Every structure is written in C-alpha cells, then in structure tokens.
Amino acid sequence: MKRIEAITIAAEIAQAQGALLISNIGFPSRELYAIKDRSENFYMLGSMGLASSIGLGLSLAQKKRKVIVLDGDGSVLMNLGTLATIANYAPDNYLLIILDNCCYGSTGLQPTCTSDKTDLAGMARAAGTENVLKVNDPQGLKQALSEKATVILARVDPGNADVPIINLTPDQIIERFRRIFVPLEELS
C-alpha cells in the first residue's frame, strides 16, 4: 500500500469521528495537508520523533476527543521510549498508526532498522501494549481502524507523493489547532 493511501484512509476516519489528527514531520504531513487539510490536523514541522508523544499528551488532556497519530518508523525509532509510555498511559481515545516504509522517506530513503530485524509492532507489544495490529493493505487498515487498537503498524511502500509544501507557518498551524480545543473549564 502506498503511504498516501494509508493517510487518506486515516484522514477520512479522523474526519468522520471528529478526531484530532497529528502527523509526523516531512512528507507525511505534506501528504495529509494535500489530501484533507482541516483545523483538527496538527502538522509536525521541524521536530522528528515527537508526534506520538504530542498525541498522547493531547489524548490525556482532551479525553472527549479521539486522537489519531500518524508517525513514521524512523520517528518512532528515534523516540522508542514513547512505546513504553503509550503502553502504560494511553487512554482509550488514543491511536498510533506507524507508517512503516522501512526508510527515512523525507531525507533520501535511507533504510531504517525495520528494513532488517526490527519489528516495531513486536516492540510495542513487548513494552506492554496489548492491542497492536499489523496491516499491509488498504482493506486491512480499514478493518484495523474499526477494531479497538492502540497501535497499528501499517507497512507502506517507500516513496513520496508529489505534493506541495504546507503553506502555513508553524504559528498559524498552532493557532488554528488551538482554537478547536475543549475549554479547560469543561474538562473538570
């Protein structure tokens, strides 16, 4: 499955559920922006490895909202501690989708460790996450998204879609995203 296909499926589900959608740095954010830009999308610009952690924090703070995170294998490898934190603290409204293309797609397709021996789904299970699913095709991803999962590892083909640069500044992304939050007084 192409990564842009997986992102399209996740974006459609996120919109249908009114979910917040956090996307990791580089081409995945650009692809999401080209497919379905909306205020509920948070595009990572300039900080690799933190999408899963930011999404986890949001899911804990915004318990009434579903939070879906699109992260890459390279980013998860950069922040492996997030798998243990997710296993121990992720609420039911959190979902991490690891888009595993076995390479650093935004910097030249250099292979990651998942191209050889490393299995991020296995690592998530070993960290304590019980609801981990692996998918390889669009139908499998749609099925997994209808099940109760905390982590979905979606194997995607290497390569990037021909999409434009995001024409929002980091400040604009943060400001429009912040406007959709449930006010703090409603969380009590």
Buried (B, 14 or more C-beta within 10 A) or exposed (E): BBBBBBBBBBBBBBBEBEBBBBBBBBBBBBBBBBBBBBEBBBBBBEEBBBBBBBBBBBBBEBBEBBBBBBBBBBBBBBBBEBBBBBBEEBEEBBBBBBBBBBBBBBEEEEEBEBBEEBBBBEBBBEBEBEBBBBBEBBEBBBEBBEEEBBBBBBBBEBEBBEBEEBEBEEEEBEEBBEEBBEEEEEEE
